[in-house]
């Protein structure tokens, strides 16, 4: 029998935190992957993620990576790497993040965030300070895309980085509780869609 997973993440909000204090706390929590620190203009959120959060963010990453493999997309994963920008007083660890195509700068192109419980800091202004091109937010079984435009994020129906990706379709597979089953089912779905087209192309060359 599967053990019940906690529905909510634990958060602590601190104000009046200097940049140096933020860096010191980051080093203190270094090596604890379930701890996420988000810093903006002297406000620091310390969040401890539960098994449900970690399972969902890992499943979303695995599904996206399966899509990239099936479609030949160059995807560079950087997990929950810490990204900071002192000049903007911004810093955080994404749940998952990627460069799409090539690694061409200090900050990733795409970040994925899992929102299980309400409250806490709004991470979009933090990402805006870092210039991350897109942020995908998973909430209540849906993925929403936020594109960086003119210094802020604008909701979008599709990803500009991966315009052919059907996010609603990917989200449906992310609701399958068994992780290996979800990944295998999505891979089968993607390869079934491409195989007939490839076979037809092969026959046309004969």
ABEGO torsion letter per residue (X at the ends): XBBBBBABBBBBBBBGBBAAAAAAAAAAABGBAABBBBBBGGBBBBBBBBAAAAAAAAAAAAAAAAAAAAAGBBBBBAEABBBBBAAAGBBBBBABBBBBGBBABABBABBBBBBABBEEBBAAAAAAAAGBABBBBBBGGBBBBBBBBGGBBBBBABBAABAABBAAAAAAAAABABAAAAAAAAAAAAAAAAAAAAAAAAAAAX
